[in-house]
Amino acid sequence: MIDESQHSTYTDDWRRTNPDLAFFLPPAPPDWAESVDHVLVSITPGGALLAIWTYCTKEHAADESIMVRRSEDGGRTWSGPDVLAGLGRYPGQVASFGFPVMSKGGRIYCFYNRSTGLGDSYVCAFLECKISDDDGRTWASSDVRIPYRNTRFDLPDPKAGRTCIVWQKPIRDAMDRVLVGYTEWSSPAANRPNVLRRPDGTHKTYRHDCRCQFMRFDNIDDDPEPKDVQITWLPDDEELITVPLNFDPEAPEGLSFCQEPSVVLLPDDRLFTVMRTRNGQIWYTVSDDHGHSWRETEMLRYRDDGDPMENPVSPTPLFKLNDGRFIQLLQNHDGWGYGALGTWDSNSSRRPQFLSLGEFRPNAHQPIWFSEPLLLFDTHQVGVPPFYNYWLSMYASLTERNGERIFWYSDRKLFGLGKYITDEMLSGLTVPA
């Protein structure tokens, strides 16, 4: 049951995806025009639910901030919302893309991007951190700025920060160390190929070269102060994880487009990660040495030699369930033909939302095989003011406790919602043997 007394809203269209819970419903614009992005809900060491998300009046606006709410009754009522960092309107004040890291001692860290106001975009940032020693009720600031790893794809000036985003909650690897993936966009100043010039003088512009990598928090269970956190950057190969633009024969050699790695630990202790691409499919790779090296990336398929799992340039979170199975989110189409003149358009293509059930196949080349997709929900191409977006961008998370699975998501980047993923929903999904 949703306790609507906890929320005020200017529209009841948040019910369109049939949610079971809500952690934020905004009041009328312009106060909270685009208020829910990058949704990460976790179970705290004390057993509460902690929701962390990015708020802004418009995507990429200067007032991007980290918001937090806490629930002690399974997501039915919530404290706050409170501002954890941000609410500035000038370069260097933007705070966004917060993610929690929880130590075994009970300390909660919230790392987030703090923009420098320099570089290629507002995403050029360092990591800052706030900590809580009372289960997320109150937070202490830290003055430390942690730089992302420097690679040959970055701006030459280290003061500008790095164009990187962590987008999912961390997991623990086979050695019980905290690991999280992130996207890095190459800087044009690093001479990455993003424009193809043809002999006839015409040209084609591509999205910036982008790659995936990981950070591992090696001593987080010792409850260090943020300045003393030890981070290992992975993979060892500084070419990072790449996916070629195979849909376009004219794509410049060496150009990569993969983003938002979602990583899980396999039963055989390998790491398995999926990524969104511009090719019209989800792609994946596997590491058998705790993330130090990765297999060459490939299309994700429903099974070995099966059909590819299609998806536009839209988030593709992968979650491991407590029973050892997996849930893959996807749009179930390649995204092309959803815009004008058969082109790709994010507002049109990022819907509807499907779910596929995965199971481990130890002797297969692709170690997780998947069921046919199940339609989870849709916006039916209905927009909501003030921007009238009808996309479903699954910057989402999952909590699971005592047999209760809750999928937390942003509907049109306006409504922060939760939906139960029940055994009944999954019972009709069959994974190939």
C-alpha positions as CSV (number, residue, x, y, z in Angstrom):
1,M,0.0,0.0,0.0
2,I,1.2,3.5,-0.9
3,D,0.8,6.0,1.9
4,E,-0.1,9.1,-0.2
5,S,-0.1,11.3,2.9
6,Q,3.7,11.2,2.6
7,H,3.6,12.8,-0.8
8,S,2.1,15.7,-2.7
9,T,1.7,15.4,-6.5
10,Y,0.4,17.5,-9.4
11,T,-0.7,14.5,-11.4
12,D,-1.9,11.0,-10.7
13,D,-0.3,9.6,-13.8
14,W,2.4,8.1,-11.6
15,R,-0.1,5.2,-11.3
16,R,0.4,4.4,-15.0
17,T,3.1,1.7,-14.4
18,N,1.0,0.1,-11.6
19,P,3.5,0.6,-8.8
20,D,3.2,-0.9,-5.3
21,L,5.2,1.7,-3.5
22,A,6.5,5.3,-3.9
23,F,9.4,7.0,-2.3
24,F,8.9,10.4,-4.0
25,L,6.0,12.0,-5.9
26,P,6.8,15.7,-6.8
27,P,4.6,18.7,-6.2
28,A,3.7,21.0,-9.1
29,P,6.4,22.3,-11.3
30,P,8.6,24.4,-11.4
31,D,9.5,23.4,-7.8
32,W,10.4,19.8,-8.8
33,A,10.3,19.7,-12.5
34,E,12.5,16.7,-13.1
35,S,13.1,15.2,-9.7
36,V,14.0,11.5,-9.8
37,D,17.0,10.2,-11.6
38,H,19.7,7.6,-10.8
39,V,17.6,5.7,-8.2
40,L,19.6,3.6,-5.8
41,V,17.6,2.0,-2.9
42,S,19.5,-0.1,-0.4
43,I,18.9,-2.1,2.8
44,T,21.0,-0.4,5.6
45,P,23.0,-2.4,8.2
46,G,20.2,-1.6,10.6
47,G,17.5,-3.0,8.3
48,A,16.0,0.2,7.0
49,L,15.6,1.2,3.4
50,L,17.7,4.1,2.2
51,A,16.9,5.8,-1.1
52,I,19.5,8.0,-2.8
53,W,18.8,9.8,-6.0
54,T,19.7,12.8,-8.1
55,Y,17.3,15.7,-8.2
56,C,17.3,18.6,-10.6
57,T,14.8,21.0,-12.2
58,K,15.9,19.8,-15.6
59,E,18.4,17.1,-16.6
60,H,22.0,18.4,-16.7
61,A,20.8,21.6,-14.9
62,A,23.2,23.4,-12.5
63,D,21.0,22.6,-9.5
64,E,21.6,18.8,-9.7
65,S,21.7,17.6,-6.1
66,I,21.8,14.4,-4.1
67,M,18.6,13.6,-2.2
68,V,18.1,11.0,0.5
69,R,15.1,9.4,2.3
70,R,14.9,6.6,4.8
71,S,12.1,4.1,5.5
72,E,11.7,1.8,8.5
73,D,8.5,0.1,7.4
74,G,9.5,-1.5,4.1
75,G,9.0,1.5,1.9
76,R,5.5,2.5,2.9
77,T,6.4,5.7,4.7
78,W,9.6,7.8,4.3
79,S,11.5,10.5,6.2
80,G,12.7,13.7,4.4
81,P,13.5,14.2,1.6
82,D,16.8,15.7,2.7
83,V,19.5,17.3,0.6
84,L,22.7,15.4,1.0
85,A,24.8,17.5,-1.3
86,G,24.3,20.2,-4.0
87,L,21.5,22.6,-4.6
88,G,24.0,25.0,-6.0
89,R,23.4,26.9,-9.3
90,Y,26.9,27.7,-10.4
91,P,29.7,25.6,-11.9
92,G,31.6,23.7,-9.2
93,Q,28.4,23.3,-7.1
94,V,26.8,20.5,-9.1
95,A,26.5,17.3,-7.1
96,S,25.1,14.2,-8.8
97,F,25.1,10.4,-9.2
98,G,25.5,9.4,-5.6
99,F,26.0,5.8,-4.7
100,P,26.1,4.0,-1.3
101,V,29.0,1.9,-0.1
102,M,28.3,0.0,3.2
103,S,31.0,-1.5,5.4
104,K,30.6,-4.6,7.5
105,G,31.1,-2.4,10.6
106,G,27.9,-0.4,9.8
107,R,29.3,2.8,8.4
108,I,27.5,4.0,5.3
109,Y,29.5,6.0,2.7
110,C,27.8,8.0,0.0
111,F,30.2,8.8,-2.8
112,Y,29.0,11.3,-5.5
113,N,30.3,13.4,-8.4
114,R,31.2,17.0,-7.6
115,S,31.5,19.0,-10.8
116,T,34.6,21.2,-11.2
117,G,33.0,23.6,-13.6
118,L,35.8,22.9,-16.0
119,G,36.4,20.5,-18.8
120,D,34.1,19.1,-21.5
121,S,30.8,19.1,-19.5
122,Y,29.2,19.3,-16.1
123,V,30.0,15.6,-15.7
124,C,33.7,16.5,-15.4
125,A,34.1,15.8,-11.7
126,F,35.9,14.4,-8.7
127,L,34.4,12.0,-6.2
128,E,33.3,13.5,-2.9
129,C,31.9,11.6,0.1
130,K,29.6,11.9,3.1
131,I,29.4,9.3,5.8
132,S,26.8,8.1,8.3
133,D,27.5,6.2,11.5
134,D,23.8,6.1,12.6
135,D,22.3,4.0,9.8
136,G,21.6,6.8,7.4
137,R,19.8,9.2,9.8
138,T,22.5,11.9,9.8
139,W,25.5,12.5,7.6
140,A,28.9,14.1,8.1
141,S,30.7,15.9,5.4
142,S,34.2,15.2,4.2
143,D,36.5,17.7,2.6
144,V,38.4,15.0,0.6
145,R,38.2,15.0,-3.2
146,I,39.0,11.6,-4.8
147,P,40.1,11.7,-8.4
148,Y,39.0,9.1,-10.8
149,R,41.8,7.1,-12.5
150,N,43.6,9.1,-15.2
151,T,43.8,7.4,-18.6
152,R,45.0,8.5,-22.0
153,F,41.3,9.2,-22.9
154,D,41.1,12.1,-20.4
155,L,41.6,15.8,-20.4
156,P,45.3,16.7,-20.0
157,D,44.5,19.0,-17.1
158,P,43.9,17.0,-14.0
159,K,42.2,19.9,-12.2
160,A,39.2,19.6,-14.6
161,G,38.3,16.2,-13.2
162,R,37.2,13.2,-15.2
163,T,34.0,12.6,-17.2
164,C,32.8,9.5,-15.3
165,I,29.5,8.3,-13.8
166,V,28.9,5.4,-11.4
167,W,25.3,4.3,-12.0
168,Q,24.6,1.2,-9.9
169,K,25.0,-0.1,-6.4
170,P,28.3,-1.9,-5.7
171,I,28.5,-5.7,-5.3
172,R,31.0,-7.9,-3.4
173,D,33.4,-9.9,-5.4
174,A,34.6,-13.5,-4.7
175,M,37.0,-12.2,-2.2
176,D,34.3,-10.2,-0.4
177,R,35.6,-6.8,-1.6
178,V,33.3,-4.0,-2.7
179,L,33.3,-3.4,-6.5
180,V,31.3,-1.0,-8.6
181,G,31.4,-0.2,-12.4
182,Y,31.4,3.2,-14.1
183,T,31.4,4.8,-17.5
184,E,34.2,7.0,-18.8
185,W,33.7,9.4,-21.7
186,S,36.8,10.2,-23.7
187,S,37.7,13.9,-24.0
188,P,37.8,15.4,-27.5
189,A,41.1,16.9,-26.2
190,A,42.5,13.4,-26.1
191,N,42.0,13.2,-29.9
192,R,39.5,10.4,-29.8
193,P,37.7,9.8,-33.2
194,N,34.2,11.2,-33.1
195,V,33.9,12.8,-36.5
196,L,34.2,10.8,-39.8
197,R,35.3,13.0,-42.8
198,R,34.4,11.5,-46.2
199,P,36.4,12.2,-49.4
200,D,33.5,14.3,-50.8
201,G,33.8,16.7,-47.8
202,T,30.7,15.6,-45.9
203,H,31.1,14.3,-42.4
204,K,29.3,12.3,-39.8
205,T,29.4,13.1,-36.1
206,Y,29.3,10.3,-33.5
207,R,28.6,10.4,-29.8
208,H,31.9,10.7,-27.9
209,D,34.0,7.6,-27.5
210,C,33.1,5.9,-24.2
211,R,34.3,2.9,-22.2
212,C,33.6,1.0,-19.0
213,Q,35.8,0.3,-16.0
214,F,35.6,-0.5,-12.3
215,M,36.7,0.7,-8.9
216,R,37.3,-1.6,-5.9
217,F,37.2,-0.3,-2.4
218,D,39.9,-2.5,-0.7
219,N,39.7,-1.4,2.9
220,I,36.1,-0.2,3.3
221,D,35.3,-2.8,6.0
222,D,37.9,-1.1,8.2
223,D,35.6,2.0,8.3
224,P,38.4,4.3,7.1
225,E,37.9,8.1,6.9
226,P,37.2,9.0,3.2
227,K,40.7,10.4,2.8
228,D,42.1,7.0,3.7
229,V,39.9,4.9,1.4
230,Q,42.1,2.6,-0.7
231,I,40.8,2.1,-4.3
232,T,42.0,-0.3,-7.0
233,W,41.1,0.7,-10.5
234,L,40.2,-2.1,-12.9
235,P,40.9,-3.5,-15.5
236,D,44.6,-3.3,-15.5
237,D,44.6,-2.7,-19.3
238,E,44.1,1.0,-19.7
239,E,42.4,0.5,-23.0
240,L,39.5,-0.4,-20.6
241,I,36.4,-2.3,-21.7
242,T,35.2,-1.4,-25.2
243,V,32.4,-2.2,-27.7
244,P,32.8,-1.3,-31.4
245,L,30.1,0.4,-33.3
246,N,29.2,-2.6,-35.5
247,F,26.0,-1.2,-36.8
248,D,27.9,1.4,-38.9
249,P,30.5,0.4,-41.5
250,E,31.7,4.0,-41.6
251,A,32.5,4.2,-37.9
252,P,36.1,5.3,-37.3
253,E,38.5,2.5,-36.3
254,G,39.0,2.4,-32.6
255,L,35.8,4.1,-31.7
256,S,34.0,2.5,-28.7
257,F,30.5,3.0,-27.4
258,C,29.6,1.1,-24.2
259,Q,28.1,2.6,-21.0
260,E,26.7,1.8,-17.6
261,P,28.2,-1.6,-16.7
262,S,26.0,-3.7,-14.5
263,V,28.0,-6.4,-12.7
264,V,27.1,-9.6,-10.9
265,L,29.1,-12.4,-9.2
266,L,28.7,-15.8,-10.8
267,P,28.5,-19.0,-8.7
268,D,32.0,-20.0,-10.1
269,D,33.5,-16.7,-8.7
270,R,33.8,-15.0,-12.1
271,L,32.4,-11.5,-12.7
272,F,29.8,-11.0,-15.4
273,T,28.9,-7.5,-16.6
274,V,26.4,-6.2,-19.2
275,M,26.5,-2.8,-20.9
276,R,24.3,-0.6,-23.0
277,T,25.6,0.1,-26.5
278,R,24.6,2.0,-29.6
279,N,24.4,-1.2,-31.7
280,G,20.8,-2.1,-30.8
281,Q,21.8,-4.9,-28.4
282,I,23.0,-5.4,-24.8
283,W,26.7,-6.5,-24.8
284,Y,28.6,-8.4,-22.1
285,T,32.0,-9.6,-20.9
286,V,33.4,-12.0,-18.3
287,S,36.4,-11.8,-15.9
288,D,37.9,-14.8,-14.3
289,D,40.5,-12.8,-12.3
290,H,38.4,-10.5,-10.1
291,G,38.2,-7.8,-12.8
292,H,41.9,-7.4,-13.6
293,S,41.2,-8.5,-17.2
294,W,38.1,-9.1,-19.2
295,R,37.1,-11.3,-22.2
296,E,36.5,-9.6,-25.5
297,T,33.0,-8.1,-25.4
298,E,30.1,-9.8,-27.3
299,M,26.4,-9.4,-27.9
300,L,24.3,-10.7,-25.0
301,R,22.0,-13.5,-26.3
302,Y,19.2,-15.5,-24.8
303,R,21.4,-18.5,-24.9
304,D,24.6,-19.6,-26.8
305,D,23.9,-19.1,-30.5
306,G,20.5,-17.7,-29.7
307,D,18.8,-14.4,-30.6
308,P,20.5,-11.2,-29.3
309,M,18.9,-9.3,-26.5
310,E,17.9,-6.1,-28.2
311,N,18.0,-2.7,-26.5
312,P,18.4,0.9,-27.6
313,V,20.8,3.4,-25.8
314,S,18.9,2.9,-22.6
315,P,19.9,1.5,-19.1
316,T,20.2,-2.3,-18.8
317,P,20.4,-3.2,-15.1
318,L,21.2,-6.8,-14.2
319,F,20.4,-8.1,-10.7
320,K,21.3,-11.3,-8.9
321,L,18.6,-12.7,-6.7
322,N,19.1,-14.3,-3.4
323,D,18.2,-17.7,-4.9
324,G,21.0,-17.5,-7.4
325,R,18.9,-16.5,-10.4
326,F,19.2,-13.2,-12.3
327,I,16.9,-10.5,-13.6
328,Q,17.8,-8.6,-16.8
329,L,15.9,-5.4,-17.7
330,L,15.6,-4.5,-21.4
331,Q,13.4,-2.6,-23.8
332,N,13.2,-5.7,-26.2
333,H,13.8,-3.7,-29.4
334,D,16.9,-2.2,-31.0
335,G,15.7,1.4,-30.9
336,W,15.9,2.2,-34.6
337,G,12.8,3.5,-36.3
338,Y,11.4,5.2,-33.2
339,G,12.4,8.7,-34.2
340,A,11.8,10.9,-37.2
341,L,12.6,9.4,-40.6
342,G,13.6,6.0,-39.1
343,T,16.2,7.4,-36.8
344,W,16.9,6.7,-33.1
345,D,15.3,8.9,-30.4
346,S,15.7,8.4,-26.7
347,N,12.2,9.7,-25.7
348,S,10.5,7.3,-28.2
349,S,12.7,4.3,-27.9
350,R,13.1,3.9,-24.1
351,R,9.9,2.1,-23.7
352,P,8.2,-0.3,-23.0
353,Q,10.0,-2.1,-20.2
354,F,10.6,-5.8,-20.1
355,L,12.1,-8.3,-17.7
356,S,14.0,-11.5,-18.5
357,L,14.8,-14.2,-16.0
358,G,18.4,-15.6,-16.1
359,E,20.1,-18.8,-14.8
360,F,23.7,-19.8,-14.6
361,R,24.9,-22.3,-17.2
362,P,28.4,-23.4,-16.0
363,N,29.5,-25.1,-19.2
364,A,28.2,-22.5,-21.6
365,H,30.2,-19.9,-23.4
366,Q,27.8,-17.2,-22.2
367,P,27.4,-18.2,-18.6
368,I,23.9,-16.8,-18.0
369,W,21.0,-17.8,-20.2
370,F,17.7,-16.0,-20.3
371,S,14.0,-16.6,-20.6
372,E,11.8,-14.9,-23.2
373,P,11.1,-11.3,-22.0
374,L,8.1,-10.5,-19.8
375,L,6.4,-7.1,-20.3
376,L,6.8,-5.3,-16.9
377,F,5.1,-1.9,-17.7
378,D,4.8,0.9,-20.2
379,T,3.9,4.6,-20.3
380,H,1.8,4.0,-23.4
381,Q,3.6,7.0,-25.0
382,V,1.9,9.4,-22.5
383,G,4.1,12.4,-21.4
384,V,3.8,14.4,-18.1
385,P,4.4,18.1,-17.8
386,P,6.5,20.1,-17.9
387,F,8.7,18.2,-20.4
388,Y,6.2,15.6,-21.6
389,N,8.8,12.8,-21.7
390,Y,7.4,9.3,-22.0
391,W,10.5,7.4,-21.7
392,L,11.3,4.7,-19.1
393,S,15.0,5.1,-18.3
394,M,15.8,2.3,-15.9
395,Y,18.3,4.0,-13.6
396,A,17.0,1.5,-11.1
397,S,17.9,-0.8,-8.2
398,L,16.6,-3.9,-6.4
399,T,16.2,-4.7,-2.8
400,E,15.4,-8.3,-1.5
401,R,14.7,-9.4,2.0
402,N,12.7,-12.2,3.5
403,G,11.4,-13.2,0.1
404,E,10.2,-9.7,-0.7
405,R,11.8,-8.3,-3.9
406,I,11.2,-4.6,-4.7
407,F,12.3,-3.1,-8.0
408,W,12.9,0.6,-7.5
409,Y,12.7,2.8,-10.6
410,S,12.1,6.3,-12.0
411,D,9.1,6.8,-14.1
412,R,9.7,9.5,-16.8
413,K,12.4,10.9,-14.4
414,L,9.6,12.4,-12.3
415,F,8.2,9.7,-10.0
416,G,10.2,7.6,-7.7
417,L,8.4,4.2,-7.5
418,G,8.7,0.6,-6.3
419,K,7.2,-2.6,-7.7
420,Y,7.1,-6.0,-6.1
421,I,8.8,-8.7,-8.3
422,T,6.8,-11.7,-7.1
423,D,7.4,-15.5,-7.5
424,E,4.1,-15.5,-9.4
425,M,5.5,-13.1,-12.0
426,L,8.6,-15.2,-12.5
427,S,6.9,-18.6,-12.4
428,G,5.9,-18.5,-16.1
429,L,9.4,-17.7,-17.3
430,T,11.4,-20.6,-18.6
431,V,15.2,-20.4,-19.2
432,P,16.6,-22.7,-21.9
433,A,18.2,-25.8,-20.4
